Structures are given as structure tokens and as C-alpha cells.
Amino acid sequence: MGVLHGTGVETPTQVLLSAGAASSGSRAAAMVLMLSPVSGMVLADLAIAASWVTGLLGVRSAPAPRSSSAV
């Protein structure tokens, strides 16, 4: 759901999610329906942050480029 936020698709999805949770019949099922997308968004954000940190550390450990003075 979080990936679709920029395209405006998240709001209808939230409406369907809330309607599904309200009609689930049990409190436990409603909690699972409401927490599933939230935990997915948190995991996706953590994965993006981990890949960013990995790339940053990789760039910092790369050798500096040499400048060529051939004229």
C-alpha cells in the first residue's frame, strides 16, 4: 500500500481495508486486517533504508577515482 501512495491509490485501498475489518466479525480478525498493511509498510521502509545504507557504505569503501593528467 505504501508504494502506491504517490499514485493516489492508497485511499481507496484504505476504505476497503476498513470496511473489511469492520465486517470481519471478530476483534482478532479486524486487528489482523488492520495491522497487516501497516507491518508491510514498515518492513518495506526498513528494506529501502537497508539498501540505502548498503549502497552508502559501498560507495564510501570504494577507492577514490584517479584523475588523469594526460593532456
C-alpha positions, 0 to 999 in steps of 0.5 A: 500500500505504501508504494502506491501512495504517490499514485493516489491509490492508497485511499481507496485501498484504505476504505476497503481495508476498513470496511473489511475489518469492520465486517470481519466479525471478530476483534482478532480478525479486524486487528489482523486486517488492520495491522497487516498493511501497516507491518508491510509498510514498515518492513518495506521502509526498513528494506529501502533504508537497508539498501540505502545504507548498503549502497552508502557504505559501498560507495564510501569503501570504494577507492577514490577515482584517479584523475588523469593528467594526460593532456 
